[in-house]
Amino acid sequence: MQSGPFIGRQRELAVLQEFADSDRAELFVLYGRRRVGKTELLQRLCHGRRAVYFLAAQVRDKDNLRAFKSALAEGLGDPLLASLEFPDWTAALSYAAEHARDERLVLVLDEFPYLCEANKSVPSQLQRFWDVRGKKSSLLLILCGSQVSFMEKEVLAERSPLFGRRTGQRRLEPLAPSEALTFFRTWKREQALLAYGIVGGMPAYLGRFDERVTLEENLLREVLRPEGYLFDEVHYLLHTELSNPSTYSSRRSTIISLLW
């Protein structure tokens, strides 16, 4: 599951490893804005462990269930899964718990809000599963999401069916400057600081900058031309997090025109 150098996040990884090495059932909630590095962190945790990593999609509930079954088959190496169909998430998660009776299993549900979007009863099903089976197993169940407001209101808040079940949580923040600057080992300090000042500590953004060319060339390629990775990023993020992003979008257009 590893993909390239892993910069920063050593403390966060150590905490997750502590939960993974625990001798009791754990339900951990990890969330944070898109591009902040949640998936890379979780894949690092799963590497070398008995683990099932599942990335949900914005599809029908039954399609996510089938994809989850495939992830279970791959992670557990269980050929019997090919002949099974899970009727709901309680059954699917119970199957995973059955394989974690005596041996730790790390189970990651990434982009958890997508599961709830397709099936509003998923939090209640997960609550029932955890209360009956999950907390008696050797599971480390990790719920991960990029929709910060959803994770805080629908997973962690008191009104959520899952309230009081989590045994740990972390909102993943952008990298600190000391970590972010390690993306630019060959640049002069001033140029590296300027790059950090422009894109902040977001690993996905920092990783787009190419040290072989100047900062100005990177900005022209990634930010200021329509084909660039970051050209429409603000627009995309506003539409995923805000119900009415029109005011912010108009200000963005004004700024872009001034830069040009």
C-alpha positions in Angstrom: 0.0 0.0 0.0 2.9 2.4 0.3 3.4 5.0 -2.4 6.5 7.2 -2.3 8.2 9.0 0.6 6.2 9.5 3.8 6.9 13.1 5.0 5.8 14.2 8.5 2.9 12.6 10.4 5.3 10.6 12.6 3.4 11.5 15.8 0.0 10.8 14.2 1.2 7.5 12.8 2.6 6.5 16.2 -0.7 7.2 17.9 -2.6 5.0 15.4 0.0 2.3 15.8 -0.6 2.5 19.6 -4.3 1.9 19.0 -3.5 -0.9 16.5 -1.4 -2.6 19.1 -4.0 -2.3 21.9 -5.4 -5.5 23.4 -9.0 -4.3 23.2 -11.5 -3.3 20.6 -11.0 0.2 19.4 -13.2 2.6 17.3 -11.1 5.5 16.1 -12.5 8.5 14.2 -10.1 10.3 11.8 -11.2 13.3 9.8 -9.9 16.5 8.2 -10.3 18.5 5.0 -9.5 16.9 1.6 -5.8 16.7 0.5 -4.5 16.8 4.1 -3.1 13.3 3.9 -5.6 11.0 5.7 -5.6 8.2 3.2 -1.8 8.1 3.0 -1.6 8.0 6.8 -4.1 5.1 7.0 -2.4 3.2 4.3 0.9 3.5 6.1 -0.8 2.2 9.2 -2.2 -0.8 7.3 1.1 -1.7 5.7 2.6 -4.9 7.1 -0.5 -5.5 9.3 -3.5 -7.7 9.1 -5.8 -5.1 7.7 -8.7 -4.3 5.4 -8.7 -0.9 3.8 -12.0 0.1 2.1 -12.5 3.4 0.2 -16.2 4.2 -0.2 -17.6 5.8 -3.3 -20.6 7.9 -4.2 -22.6 4.9 -5.5 -25.6 2.9 -4.5 -25.5 1.2 -1.1 -25.4 -2.3 -2.6 -22.5 -1.3 -4.8 -20.5 -0.2 -1.8 -21.4 -3.4 0.0 -20.0 -5.4 -2.9 -16.9 -3.4 -3.1 -16.5 -3.8 0.7 -16.8 -7.6 0.2 -14.0 -7.5 -2.3 -11.8 -5.5 0.1 -12.5 -8.1 2.8 -11.6 -10.9 0.4 -8.3 -9.2 -0.5 -7.4 -8.3 3.1 -8.4 -11.6 4.7 -7.5 -13.9 1.9 -10.9 -15.6 2.4 -12.1 -17.5 -0.7 -15.5 -18.1 0.9 -16.5 -14.5 0.4 -16.9 -15.0 -3.4 -20.1 -16.9 -2.7 -21.5 -14.5 -0.1 -23.8 -11.4 -0.4 -24.1 -9.1 2.6 -27.7 -7.9 3.1 -26.6 -4.9 5.1 -23.7 -3.3 6.9 -24.4 -5.0 10.2 -23.9 -8.4 8.5 -20.8 -7.2 6.6 -19.1 -5.8 9.7 -20.1 -8.8 11.8 -18.3 -11.0 9.2 -15.2 -8.9 9.8 -15.6 -9.1 13.6 -15.8 -12.9 13.2 -12.3 -12.8 11.7 -11.1 -10.6 14.6 -12.1 -12.8 17.5 -8.6 -13.9 18.5 -6.3 -11.8 16.3 -6.2 -8.1 15.7 -7.7 -6.8 12.5 -7.4 -3.2 11.4 -10.5 -2.3 9.4 -10.6 1.1 7.7 -13.8 2.7 6.3 -12.4 5.6 4.3 -14.8 8.4 3.1 -17.4 7.1 5.6 -19.8 10.0 4.8 -20.3 8.4 1.3 -21.7 5.3 3.0 -24.1 7.4 5.0 -25.1 9.4 1.9 -26.2 6.3 0.1 -27.8 4.8 3.2 -29.0 7.0 6.1 -29.2 4.0 8.4 -25.5 3.2 8.3 -24.7 5.0 11.6 -27.5 3.2 13.4 -26.4 -0.1 11.9 -22.8 0.5 13.0 -24.0 1.4 16.5 -25.9 -1.9 16.7 -23.0 -3.8 15.4 -20.5 -2.2 17.8 -22.7 -2.7 20.8 -23.4 -6.4 20.1 -20.3 -7.6 18.3 -17.6 -5.0 17.7 -16.7 -4.1 21.2 -16.2 -7.8 22.1 -13.8 -8.4 19.1 -10.2 -7.6 18.4 -11.1 -5.0 15.8 -9.5 -1.6 15.4 -12.3 0.0 13.4 -11.4 3.4 11.8 -14.0 5.7 10.4 -12.4 8.3 8.2 -14.0 11.3 6.4 -13.2 14.5 4.5 -16.5 16.2 5.1 -15.5 17.9 8.4 -18.9 19.2 9.3 -20.5 15.8 8.7 -17.9 14.0 10.8 -18.4 16.4 13.7 -22.2 16.6 13.6 -23.2 13.1 12.4 -20.5 10.9 13.9 -19.0 12.7 17.0 -21.9 14.9 18.1 -24.3 13.9 20.9 -27.2 13.5 18.5 -25.3 10.8 16.5 -26.2 7.1 17.1 -22.4 6.6 17.3 -22.0 9.1 20.2 -20.0 7.6 23.0 -18.8 4.6 21.0 -15.5 6.0 19.7 -12.4 5.3 21.8 -10.2 7.9 20.1 -10.4 10.6 17.6 -8.2 13.0 15.6 -8.8 16.0 13.3 -5.8 15.9 11.0 -4.4 19.3 10.4 -2.0 20.6 7.6 1.7 19.9 8.1 3.7 22.2 10.3 6.2 24.4 8.5 9.1 22.4 9.7 7.6 19.3 8.1 6.3 21.0 4.9 9.6 22.5 4.1 11.2 19.0 3.7 9.3 18.8 0.4 11.8 21.4 -1.0 15.3 20.1 0.1 17.1 21.6 -2.9 15.4 25.0 -3.0 16.8 28.0 -1.2 15.2 28.7 2.2 13.4 31.8 1.0 11.9 30.0 -2.0 10.7 27.1 0.1 9.1 29.4 2.6 7.3 31.3 -0.1 6.0 28.1 -1.5 4.7 27.1 2.0 3.1 30.6 2.3 1.2 30.0 -0.9 -0.1 26.5 -0.5 0.2 25.9 3.3 0.9 22.5 4.8 -1.3 20.5 2.5 0.8 17.4 1.4 -1.2 17.0 -1.9 -0.4 20.6 -2.9 3.2 20.5 -1.8 3.8 17.3 -3.7 2.7 19.0 -7.0 5.6 21.4 -6.9 8.7 20.3 -8.9 12.0 21.2 -7.3 13.7 20.9 -10.7 12.1 24.2 -11.9 11.6 27.5 -10.2 8.7 28.4 -7.9 7.4 30.8 -10.6 7.3 28.0 -13.2 5.4 25.8 -10.7 2.9 28.5 -10.0 2.3 29.1 -13.7 1.8 25.4 -14.3 -0.2 24.3 -11.3 -2.1 27.4 -10.2 -2.5 30.0 -13.0 -3.3 27.9 -16.1 -6.7 26.3 -16.4 -5.2 22.8 -16.8 -3.3 23.2 -13.5 -4.0 20.9 -10.5 -4.7 23.9 -8.2 -6.5 26.1 -10.7 -10.0 25.0 -9.7 -9.2 23.6 -6.3 -10.8 26.5 -4.3 -13.9 26.2 -6.4 -14.1 22.5 -5.8 -13.5 22.7 -2.1 -16.1 25.4 -1.7 -18.7 23.3 -3.4 -18.0 20.3 -1.3 -18.1 22.1 2.0 -20.5 25.1 1.6 -24.2 25.1 0.7 -23.9 28.5 -1.1 -20.4 29.2 -2.3 -21.4 31.9 -4.9 -20.0 34.8 -2.9 -16.6 33.1 -2.3 -16.5 32.0 -6.0 -16.9 35.5 -7.3 -14.1 36.8 -5.1 -11.9 34.0 -6.4 -12.6 35.0 -9.9 -11.6 38.6 -9.1 -8.3 37.5 -7.6 -7.5 35.3 -10.6 -8.2 38.1 -13.0 -5.9 40.4 -11.0 -3.1 37.8 -11.0 -3.4 37.5 -14.8 
